[in-house]
């Protein structure tokens, strides 16, 4: 995972965004509306973000808190993917089967292409 804050060696407990390149504290502060001073403290490990601050950062980057900290069942999914999966769960059973059959076909084809590429 790549550090959310630009630091040579991120402090223990730093917040991460796995698919986002390193970002300077100023743009993170602007986008998340968390003060640059506090972001600097998170970066150095001098402070841990409160739930409210972590939520602001997660919302700014449109990811879940699980994704932001790299833990939990949905840690590898961005917020949009989780929302899509939750919506699919609401589908009638037959429509759900159709969606998953299509998804399974794409996954099967992808895996086959990966195997033939070796």
Secondary structure, DSSP 8 states (H G I E B T S, - for coil): --BSB--SS--TT--B-TTS--B-HHHHHHHHT--HHHHHHHHHTS----HHHHHHHHHHTT--HHHHHT-STTTTS-HHHHHHHHHHHHS-HHHHHHHHHHHHHHHHHHHHHHHHH-
